[in-house]
Amino acid sequence: MDTLETAAPRLHDLKATPETIQWGAFDAATEPVCRIRSGDFVTIECLTHHAGDAPDLLMDDAIRRIYDAVPPDQRAPGVHIVTGPIHVEGAEPGDTLECRALSFAPRLRYGSNFLANWGLLHGEFGEQERVFIYEADVETGVARAVFQYAFKPEQPAYPGMVTPVDAAARMPALKNIAVPLRLHFGTAGVCPAADGKVSTVPPGPHGGNVDNREFIAGTSMHYPVYRTGALFWAGDTHFAEGDGEVSGTAIEAHVNATVQFILHKGSVTRNPMLDTPTLWMCHGFHEDLDEAVREATLEMIGFLVVKWGITREEAYSLCSVAGDLRVTQVVDGVKGAHIAIRKDLYRP
């Protein structure tokens, strides 16, 4: 696999506006909002669709304009706000687009964790949805809950629904608890191969709502390209998340991310692969978690055969004796799993 050589990299500033975001869909028919070359840097404003959980804390004027500009019936077929698409010069189907995450910074200090009806244990809690609002302290690297309230809308809920501020309903939450910050992309990826509007909810080979909490600054996600120009979107950013994302959400928050895109000619894996300073991580996706686990393991086996020149049987052995198999998320319809292998196992 070859890296495409280009001229000196440029820096692009991609703001989130009604003209540069999509709400709920990846769609190849969308006109690119930014055109770049391999090696270029892009600062992307990424928004959460949970700003309505505490509009007094999670909205500024620009965010309100976006919420006002997109009617609820046009927030479909998924739920996430994604910024893009970004067209990468020279990208063609069969290539690999590397997205290097360089930095993440909160746009606003607050984020929302929603105990949702699609969460793993919704029935165990009387089918009562609940909101926890957290405040990020970047200096100390933690987030703390500032209040919670029961979510009881007077009308059927919809993506981005704004809940009126009721100070009396806001109760204290999680006293003496500090959650380490891990700012990352929840949803990011290239345009899927399918035509039309593709939901942002399920992850897939294109990436999308992968929800890997390890996709932090200093790591790279490698995406298989399906469309000319790749067409990259990002959004659904988080302050922190646990593997599994069992309540249905992470700490959903607005984050400004700076990334670098590197185009590689040829493919790495069939699914997105995360490259950290110490690990390779391959992903699997399926409605059945067992099948997602199986797919992730097969992806890693295939990758190690090419990367380290070992046999499939040898790679299978390594996955069993040195691979860390994890649940990425279990709440997006299509479940996710990933397996991690330490890079330092290879010592030529």
N, C-alpha and C positions, 0 to 999 in steps of 0.2 A: 504494500500500500504506500503510495507516494503522497507527499505533502505538496500542495500547489504553491509554487513560488509566485510572489506578487511584488508590487512596488511598496514603498514605505507605507506603513499602516497609518490610517486616519482614525480620528475620534469622532463618533456620531452621538448626538444627543436626541434620544427618542422619548418625547414626553407623552404621557397618557392624556388624550383628549377624546372628545366624541368621534373625531375623524380617525384616530389611530388605534382605537380598541375594538375588539369584537366581544360580544357578551354571549357566551355559551357555545361558541362554535369555532371550529377550524374549517375554512372554506377556500378551496383553491381558486375560486372566482374572485376573491378579494384582491384589490389592487395593492401592491406592496407600498408600505409607508416609509420604507428606508431601503436604500440599495447600497451594498457594501462589497468590498473585496476580501478575499481570504487574508487574515492577519489584522483586519480592522478591529477597533475597539468600539463598543456601543454602551452608552449608559441608558438603561431602560427604566422608566417609571412603571412599576407594577402595582396594581390595586387589588384589594380584596373585595369580594361581593358581600362581605359581612359588615360593612361600614354602618349599615342601618341598625345594627344591634345596639349601638351607642352613638347616635349621630352627633351628639354634642362633643364627643371626644375623637371620633373616627372620620370626621368629614371636615375638609377645608372647602373653599369656594370652588376650586377646580374639580374636586371630587363630586361636589353637589351638582355641578353642571353636567357631568357624565351621567349621574343617576337620573337627573331630570330629562336628559336628552334621549335616553333609551327606554321606551315604554316597556312595562312588564311583559306584554305579550310578544316582545321581540327579544327577550332574554332566553334564547332557546337554540338548540335542543338541550344544551347543558346549562350550567349555572355560573361558571367562572368568567371573570373579566380577564382577557388576555390582550397584551399589547403587541401589535404587529399587523401584517407579517413583514419580516425582514428578508429581502432577496439577496442571496449570496452569488456574486458573479462567478460563473463557471461550474456551479453545482449542477449535477445531472443524476438521474436515477442510477443507483448502484454505487454512488460515492458515499462518503462518511463525513458528516459535519460535526466537528468538535466545538463544544461551547465551554470555554474556560471561564469559570466564575472567579473574578478577581476581588470584588468587594460587594458587600451588602450593607445598607444603612437604612434605618427606619425613616420613613417620611413623617409619620406622626408617632408619638410614644406609645399609643394604645393598640391593643389587638383583642380579638374575641375568640373564645372557645365555646362552641355550641354543642350541647348534648342533644343530638339530632335524632329524628325519627328513623334515619337510616343507620344509626349507630348500632354497634354489636349487641348492646344490652338494653335497647329501648323498652322492651317489655318488662324487664326487671325493675324498672323505675316508674311503673305505673303509666307508661307511655306519656310522661310529662317531659317536654323539652325544656332546656334550661340554658341560660347564657352566663358565662363567666368572663368578665372583662379584666385584662391584664395590662400592666404598665411596664414598659421596658426601661431598664436602667443600663444604658450602654457602658457607662464608666465602670460599673461593677460586674457587667456581663450576665445579669439575671433579669427575669421578669417576675413580678409579684401580682397576685390577684388583688384588685381594688374593690370589686363588688360582684354580686351575682343576682339574678332574678329569674323567676319562672316566666317562660315564653308562652303567653296565652293570647294570640292575636284575635281580634274581633272579626277578621275576615280570613279566607284561605290564604296561607302563606305563599309567597312567590320569591324567586331569587332576588336578593337585594332589598327585600322588604324593610322599610324604615319603621322602627318601633318608637312611638312617642316617648319622650323622656318622662319617667315617673320616679322622682327621687325617693318617694316613700316606699316604692317596691324594691329598691336596690338595697340588698343586704350584704353585710360583711362576708368575706370569703377567704379561706385558706390562710388563716393567721399563722405567721412564723414560717411560711413556706416560700422558698426562692427557687425558681426554675431556671437552669442555665440557658442562656440565649444560644440558639443555633439558627441564625437567619439563613433561609434557603428558598429555592423555587419549589412550590408544590406542583405546579403545572407549567411545563415548558416542552417544546419539541418542534418538529418539522411538520409540514402539511402531510396528512395521511394520503394513501394511494386512492382512497375512495372519493368519488365525486360528490358534490353537494355539501350541505352543512353537516359536519361530523361533530357529535357531542364532545364537550370538554370533560365529561365525567369519567368515562372509563379510560384507563391507560391502554397502550398498545405498542406495536413495533415502532410507531412514529414518536413515541414518548407520551406527551400529554400529561395526564394527572397521575404521574408516577409516584409522587409523595415519598421520595427517598430523602430522609432527613440528613443524609451524608452529603448531599449536593450543596456544599457550603463553599465559602471562599477558599481558594487553593485547590479545588478539584475541577475535573472536566467530565462532561457527559458527551459520549460519542453516539450520534444518531444516524441510522441508515437514511439515505436520501431517496425520496420517492417522486419528487417533482423538480422540474427545471427551476433553479434558483433556491431550492430547499424550502423556502418560505417558513421562517422560524417565528414562533410566538412565545411569549412568556408572561406569567402572571401567577395568581393564587399563591402569593408569597406568605411565608410563615416566620414567626419569631422563634418557635420551638415546636417539636413534635416528637411523640414516642413511636417506636416501631409498632405498626399495627393501626395507629390512629383510631383507637377503638370507639371513642365517643362519636365519631363521624367527622370531626374536624381537628385541626391543630390550633395553635394560637394564630388565627388568621389576621394578617396585617398588611398595610401598605409599605412597600420596600423599594428603594432605588438600588438597582443592581448595575455594576459595571462588569462587562464580559468581553472576551475576545473570541472571535470565530476563526477557526482554522479548517480549511477544506482539504480533505484527504481523498485522493483518487483511488477508488476501490473500497471494498467493504471490510468491516471488522467482525461484527456479529449481526444477527437478524433482529435483535432487540437493542435498545439503548444499553450502553455499558458505561459505568462510572469508573473514572481513573482518579484515585487519590494519591497522595505522596507515598503511601505504604501498601495500598490495596488495589486489586482489580475487583469490580463487582458486576456480575451479569444478572439480568432480570428475566423473570418469567411472569406471564399474565394469563389468567383463565378464571372463569366463573367458579371453577372447582379449585380450592387451594392446593390440593394434592397435585393437580395438573400444572398449576403455576410453579410449584416447587420442582416438578419434573422438568419443565421447560427451562427454568433458570439453570439447573444442573447441566442439562444438555448444552445450553449456550456456553457455559464455562468450559465444558469438556472440549467443545469445538474450538474455542478461543485458545486454550492452552496447547492444543495440538499444533496450531499454527504459530503461536507466540514462542513456545519453548521447544518445538520440534520433537515432542514426545508422542507416544501412541495413545489411542483412545482409552485403552485399558489402563495405561499409566495415569492419564488425566483423571479417570474415574476413581482410581485409588487415592490420588491426591485430594480430590473433592471430599472423600470420606475421612481421611486422616488429618487434613489440614484446612478444609473449607468450613467457613462459618455460614450456615444457612439461616436466613432471617425472614420474618414476615414484614413486608413493606407496608401494606395496608389491607384491611379486610372489609372496607365500607364503601367501595366505589362500584359495586356490582361485579366488575371484573377485578378479582383479587390480585395482589402482587406479592412476589417473593424475590429475594435476591441472595446470591451466594457470593461470599468474599474470599479471595485467596491472597495471601501475603506475597508481595513482589520479591521479598528476600529469600523465598524458597529456592529461587534460581540463583545458583552461585557457580558460574563457569570458572 
